[in-house]
Amino acid sequence: MGQTVQQREVRQDPLRETGRDRNSLRSGIGWTGLLTAHMRAVESRRKDRLFDDPLAVATVDLVHGTIRTDPDAALPTGPDRDSGDLTEAWYMLATYLGVRTRFYDDRVLAAAAAGIRQVVIVAAGFDSRAVRLGLPADTTVYEVDTEPVLQFKAAVMDAARLAPSGGRRPVAADLRGPWAEALTASGFDPLRPTMWLIEGLFMYLPPEDSDRLLDTVTRLSAHGSRLALEYFDSTPRQDDVATVGETESAVIGRIVNFFQDGPALRPAPWLEAYGWEPDVTTIADEIASHGRDVPQMFQRGRPREITLWLAHGRLR
């Protein structure tokens, strides 16, 4: 993929500089963000990995040594072992999130190759593309998320000595508020083409909020802008995933509990309605393209098929 990572020795106490108790992890970090980081760390430790994410590895290593205080603190963020055989539930999560990450990586790199130098990552979480993709030095990556997430992420990046290859600008904003204003106040230029990443978000939104978000993104986009996103064709249920034991069942149940309907239309007509030229695939096809077994949840021919759309669009 032509990826480069700037990484130096990890310091032993990544929270000391923040003045917080090193044994406590604030509740504002969020369990789903930690879960995604853990799955990226699992992928990074594979011999046939699709990417190497040092921020995810550093985050997981840190969280293992802290006391979580979030509402889902009793739930694990990943399997007990990050390598070797995984149960079906953890294999599904690790494969889905790992392949999804690579899908977005490739779209960002393609945008950079096309000359786009402005990237916006909506609900960025522990995204490390500003660090590990080796983007051109004149690229600015805007990471939009809440203040607690960005503060914790900055502490981990500093501790792990991770430096972006270009310009990285955290934008502290809640998507339920005036996030577009916060973005432009951080230097974002709506007159320049932008690569938008909306990764792992639309499945947590109802249709009206999905439309509102896409409308805002479109209004902020200049001609030649691109975007990438994904969502399910129907809301998964807990029994769509085979689990082993109460803990795995609780993990899948909690994830499904977060899900909402997402956009009302399939990606192609939905994006076209807002002026985007769509290119749509599915997570099952992406997984198969990398020579991996498709998890049971996404296999075709099941009594209740679950399709996860992955879409890329160019603004006409």
C-alpha positions as CSV (number, residue, x, y, z in Angstrom):
1,M,0.0,0.0,0.0
2,G,3.0,2.3,0.2
3,Q,2.3,3.1,3.8
4,T,4.9,4.5,6.1
5,V,4.7,4.8,9.9
6,Q,6.7,7.3,12.0
7,Q,7.2,5.5,15.3
8,R,9.8,5.6,18.1
9,E,10.1,3.9,21.4
10,V,7.0,3.8,23.6
11,R,7.3,5.5,27.0
12,Q,6.2,3.7,30.0
13,D,3.6,6.2,31.4
14,P,1.5,7.7,28.7
15,L,-1.0,9.5,30.9
16,R,1.4,11.2,33.3
17,E,1.7,14.3,31.1
18,T,-2.1,14.8,31.2
19,G,-2.2,15.0,35.0
20,R,-4.7,12.3,35.2
21,D,-4.7,9.1,37.3
22,R,-2.7,6.6,35.2
23,N,-4.9,3.8,36.6
24,S,-8.2,5.3,35.4
25,L,-9.7,5.7,32.0
26,R,-12.3,8.4,31.7
27,S,-15.8,7.3,30.7
28,G,-15.9,9.8,27.8
29,I,-13.6,7.5,25.7
30,G,-16.3,5.1,24.7
31,W,-16.4,1.3,24.5
32,T,-17.0,1.1,20.7
33,G,-14.0,3.2,20.0
34,L,-11.8,1.0,22.1
35,L,-13.3,-2.1,20.5
36,T,-12.5,-0.8,17.0
37,A,-8.9,0.0,18.2
38,H,-8.5,-3.5,19.6
39,M,-9.7,-5.1,16.3
40,R,-7.2,-3.0,14.4
41,A,-4.5,-4.1,16.8
42,V,-5.5,-7.7,16.1
43,E,-5.1,-7.1,12.4
44,S,-1.8,-5.4,12.9
45,R,-0.4,-8.4,14.7
46,R,-1.3,-10.8,11.8
47,K,1.5,-12.0,9.6
48,D,-0.6,-11.3,6.6
49,R,-1.9,-8.0,7.9
50,L,-3.6,-5.5,5.7
51,F,-2.1,-2.6,7.5
52,D,0.0,-1.8,10.6
53,D,-1.6,0.5,13.1
54,P,0.8,1.5,15.9
55,L,-1.8,3.8,17.5
56,A,-4.2,0.9,17.9
57,V,-1.6,-1.3,19.4
58,A,-0.4,1.4,21.8
59,T,-4.1,2.1,22.8
60,V,-4.8,-1.5,23.6
61,D,-1.6,-1.9,25.5
62,L,-2.5,1.1,27.6
63,V,-6.1,0.1,28.2
64,H,-5.0,-3.3,29.5
65,G,-3.1,-1.5,32.3
66,T,-5.9,0.8,33.3
67,I,-9.2,0.7,35.2
68,R,-12.1,1.6,32.8
69,T,-14.9,3.6,34.2
70,D,-17.2,3.7,31.2
71,P,-20.7,2.2,31.3
72,D,-19.5,-0.9,29.4
73,A,-16.4,-1.4,31.6
74,A,-17.4,-5.0,32.3
75,L,-17.2,-5.9,28.6
76,P,-13.9,-6.8,26.9
77,T,-12.8,-4.7,24.0
78,G,-11.3,-7.8,22.2
79,P,-10.3,-11.4,22.6
80,D,-8.1,-12.6,25.4
81,R,-5.4,-13.4,22.8
82,D,-4.7,-11.0,19.9
83,S,-3.3,-13.8,17.7
84,G,-4.0,-17.4,16.9
85,D,-7.4,-18.9,16.4
86,L,-10.4,-16.7,17.1
87,T,-14.0,-17.7,17.9
88,E,-16.6,-16.9,15.2
89,A,-17.7,-13.8,17.0
90,W,-14.2,-12.3,17.4
91,Y,-13.2,-13.4,13.9
92,M,-16.2,-11.6,12.5
93,L,-15.4,-8.4,14.3
94,A,-11.7,-8.5,13.6
95,T,-12.2,-9.4,9.9
96,Y,-15.0,-6.9,9.4
97,L,-13.2,-4.0,11.1
98,G,-9.8,-4.9,9.6
99,V,-11.0,-5.2,6.0
100,R,-13.1,-2.1,6.5
101,T,-10.1,-0.1,7.6
102,R,-8.1,-1.2,4.6
103,F,-11.0,-0.1,2.3
104,Y,-10.9,3.4,3.7
105,D,-7.1,3.5,3.6
106,D,-7.1,2.7,-0.1
107,R,-9.7,5.5,-0.8
108,V,-7.6,8.1,1.1
109,L,-4.4,7.1,-0.8
110,A,-6.3,7.3,-4.1
111,A,-7.5,10.7,-3.2
112,A,-4.0,11.8,-2.3
113,A,-2.7,10.4,-5.6
114,A,-5.4,12.5,-7.4
115,G,-4.1,15.7,-5.7
116,I,-6.6,16.1,-2.9
117,R,-4.9,17.6,0.1
118,Q,-7.7,18.0,2.5
119,V,-9.1,15.1,4.5
120,V,-11.9,15.2,7.0
121,I,-12.5,12.2,9.3
122,V,-15.9,12.4,10.9
123,A,-16.2,10.8,14.4
124,A,-12.5,10.0,14.1
125,G,-12.0,8.0,17.3
126,F,-8.6,6.4,17.3
127,D,-8.0,6.9,13.5
128,S,-4.3,7.0,12.7
129,R,-4.3,7.6,9.0
130,A,-2.6,11.0,9.5
131,V,0.3,9.0,11.0
132,R,0.6,5.7,9.1
133,L,-0.4,6.4,5.5
134,G,2.6,8.5,4.6
135,L,0.4,11.2,3.1
136,P,2.0,14.2,1.2
137,A,3.4,16.7,3.6
138,D,1.0,19.4,2.4
139,T,-2.0,17.4,3.3
140,T,-4.2,18.5,6.2
141,V,-6.2,15.9,8.1
142,Y,-9.1,17.2,10.2
143,E,-10.2,14.7,12.9
144,V,-13.6,15.6,14.3
145,D,-14.6,14.1,17.6
146,T,-15.4,15.0,21.2
147,E,-12.8,16.6,23.5
148,P,-12.3,13.6,25.8
149,V,-11.5,11.3,22.9
150,L,-9.1,13.8,21.3
151,Q,-7.3,14.5,24.6
152,F,-6.8,10.8,25.3
153,K,-5.7,10.1,21.7
154,A,-3.2,12.9,21.9
155,A,-1.8,11.5,25.1
156,V,-1.4,8.0,23.5
157,M,0.2,9.5,20.4
158,D,2.7,11.5,22.5
159,A,3.6,8.5,24.6
160,A,4.1,6.3,21.6
161,R,6.0,9.1,19.8
162,L,3.7,9.0,16.8
163,A,4.0,12.0,14.5
164,P,1.8,12.8,11.4
165,S,3.5,13.0,8.1
166,G,1.5,16.1,7.2
167,G,-0.7,18.5,9.1
168,R,-3.1,16.9,11.6
169,R,-5.8,19.1,13.1
170,P,-8.0,17.8,15.9
171,V,-11.5,19.4,15.8
172,A,-13.3,19.1,19.2
173,A,-17.0,19.0,18.3
174,D,-20.1,16.9,19.0
175,L,-21.9,15.8,15.8
176,R,-25.1,16.7,17.5
177,G,-24.0,20.3,17.7
178,P,-22.4,22.9,15.3
179,W,-19.6,20.7,14.1
180,A,-19.4,22.2,10.7
181,E,-18.7,25.6,12.2
182,A,-16.0,24.1,14.4
183,L,-14.5,22.5,11.3
184,T,-14.3,25.7,9.3
185,A,-13.0,27.6,12.4
186,S,-10.1,25.1,12.4
187,G,-9.0,26.1,8.9
188,F,-11.1,23.8,6.7
189,D,-11.7,25.4,3.3
190,P,-15.0,24.3,1.6
191,L,-13.7,25.7,-1.7
192,R,-11.0,23.0,-1.9
193,P,-11.7,19.4,-2.9
194,T,-12.0,17.2,0.2
195,M,-11.7,13.5,1.0
196,W,-14.5,12.7,3.6
197,L,-14.3,9.6,5.7
198,I,-17.5,8.6,7.5
199,E,-16.4,5.3,8.9
200,G,-18.5,3.2,11.2
201,L,-21.1,6.0,11.9
202,F,-24.3,5.7,9.8
203,M,-25.4,2.4,11.4
204,Y,-25.7,4.4,14.6
205,L,-28.0,7.1,13.1
206,P,-31.7,7.1,12.2
207,P,-32.6,8.0,8.6
208,E,-33.3,11.7,9.3
209,D,-29.9,12.2,11.0
210,S,-28.2,10.3,8.2
211,D,-29.7,12.7,5.6
212,R,-28.8,15.7,7.7
213,L,-25.2,14.6,7.9
214,L,-24.8,13.8,4.2
215,D,-26.5,17.1,3.3
216,T,-24.0,19.0,5.5
217,V,-21.0,17.1,4.0
218,T,-22.3,17.9,0.5
219,R,-22.7,21.6,1.2
220,L,-19.1,21.7,2.5
221,S,-17.7,19.9,-0.5
222,A,-16.1,21.5,-3.6
223,H,-16.3,20.0,-7.0
224,G,-14.0,17.0,-7.2
225,S,-14.5,16.0,-3.5
226,R,-14.8,12.4,-2.5
227,L,-16.3,10.5,0.3
228,A,-16.3,6.9,1.7
229,L,-18.9,5.4,4.1
230,E,-20.7,2.2,5.0
231,Y,-23.9,0.9,6.6
232,F,-26.1,-2.2,6.8
233,D,-29.0,-2.9,4.6
234,S,-30.9,-4.1,7.7
235,T,-30.2,-3.9,11.4
236,P,-28.3,-7.1,12.5
237,R,-29.7,-9.1,15.4
238,Q,-27.8,-10.8,18.2
239,D,-28.7,-14.3,16.8
240,D,-27.0,-13.3,13.5
241,V,-23.6,-14.0,15.1
242,A,-22.6,-17.3,16.7
243,T,-21.2,-16.7,20.2
244,V,-19.4,-18.8,22.7
245,G,-20.3,-18.1,26.3
246,E,-22.0,-15.3,28.1
247,T,-19.3,-12.8,27.6
248,E,-19.3,-13.0,23.8
249,S,-23.1,-12.9,23.8
250,A,-23.0,-9.8,25.9
251,V,-20.5,-8.1,23.6
252,I,-22.5,-8.8,20.5
253,G,-25.7,-7.9,22.3
254,R,-24.3,-4.5,23.3
255,I,-23.1,-3.8,19.8
256,V,-26.5,-4.6,18.3
257,N,-28.1,-2.5,20.9
258,F,-26.3,0.6,19.6
259,F,-27.5,0.1,16.0
260,Q,-30.3,2.2,14.4
261,D,-31.8,2.1,10.9
262,G,-29.2,4.2,9.1
263,P,-30.0,5.7,5.7
264,A,-33.4,4.8,4.3
265,L,-32.1,4.1,0.8
266,R,-29.4,1.9,-0.6
267,P,-26.0,3.7,-1.1
268,A,-26.2,4.2,-4.9
269,P,-29.6,6.0,-5.1
270,W,-28.9,7.8,-1.8
271,L,-25.6,9.3,-2.9
272,E,-27.0,10.1,-6.3
273,A,-29.8,12.1,-4.8
274,Y,-27.2,14.4,-3.2
275,G,-25.1,14.7,-6.4
276,W,-22.5,12.1,-5.7
277,E,-21.4,9.5,-8.3
278,P,-21.4,6.2,-6.4
279,D,-19.1,3.2,-6.4
280,V,-20.6,0.5,-4.2
281,T,-19.4,-2.9,-2.9
282,T,-20.0,-5.0,0.1
283,I,-17.9,-6.1,3.1
284,A,-18.3,-9.8,2.0
285,D,-16.8,-9.0,-1.5
286,E,-14.0,-7.0,0.1
287,I,-13.2,-9.8,2.5
288,A,-13.1,-12.4,-0.3
289,S,-10.9,-10.1,-2.4
290,H,-8.2,-10.4,0.3
291,G,-8.4,-14.2,0.2
292,R,-10.1,-14.5,3.6
293,D,-13.0,-16.6,4.8
294,V,-16.2,-14.5,4.9
295,P,-17.7,-14.6,8.4
296,Q,-20.9,-16.5,8.8
297,M,-22.8,-13.3,9.4
298,F,-22.1,-11.9,5.9
299,Q,-22.3,-15.2,4.0
300,R,-24.9,-15.3,1.2
301,G,-27.7,-17.8,1.2
302,R,-28.4,-17.6,4.9
303,P,-32.1,-17.5,5.9
304,R,-31.6,-13.9,6.9
305,E,-28.9,-12.3,4.8
306,I,-27.0,-9.3,6.2
307,T,-25.4,-7.0,3.7
308,L,-22.9,-4.3,4.8
309,W,-22.5,-1.8,2.0
310,L,-19.2,0.0,1.5
311,A,-19.5,3.0,-0.7
312,H,-17.2,5.5,-2.3
313,G,-18.5,8.6,-4.1
314,R,-17.2,11.5,-6.2
315,L,-19.1,14.8,-6.3
316,R,-20.4,15.5,-9.7
